């Protein structure tokens, strides 16, 4: 066999291999797309990145993908909250200036289970809070306290102000100025207990273990989480912030 013939045979074999590979990829891709997109899909919605977020669904590796899509789309955000029974009636967006205002504004008074004193905040903050309450707070309450949480106590979300530090006000603007965060000071249980970070954080009791567990779990749903161990300004509350660089302290 001549060198030219060998080269032609090699090129033919290579072309044939890549053609077969392309066919397999197309078939598998089409089959995968059908599994995800077909109306009678066999893939559960909480494993399907093409489906919208459901707050009550089990958490899977796909959940964060679905959550990010809902955070970027106000209609999806509000639909996820409504499907879970979260009470968050829409309000007109608040526009103050380039530093202050609320986009996706609403009045939050009820999460999936726990009530709240009505608070104006954003849809994105509400969605993160609902995921935390449903997947962290309530399971931890059942495991460590033997009850459920009926009320989440807070000291507000929106506040048009600069950032505060232990040294005083900072030149930057607080995430509260856009309602991108909320401060939680305590919780009420179905069996009559009231837990506060100021009174219970340092106790050697199940209440303290519960508060520390839900603080750590908040880091799965918020980008910045600050608690009593961070500094004296946070001695009495969790600062739960949506956007940020990823910090849990």
Secondary structure, 3 states (H helix, E strand, C coil): CCHHHHHHHHHHHHHHHHHHHHHHHHHHHHHHHHHHHCCCCCCCHHHCCCCCCCCCCCCCCCHHHHHHHHHCCHHHHHHHHHHCCCEEEECCCEECCCCCEECCEEEEEECCCCEEEEEEEEHHHHHHHHHHHHHHHHHHHHHHHCCCEEEEEECCCCCCCEEEECCEEEEEECHHHHCCEEEEEEEEECCCCEEEHHHHCCCCCHHHHHHHHHHHHHCCCCCEEECCCCCHHHCCCEEEECCCCCEEC
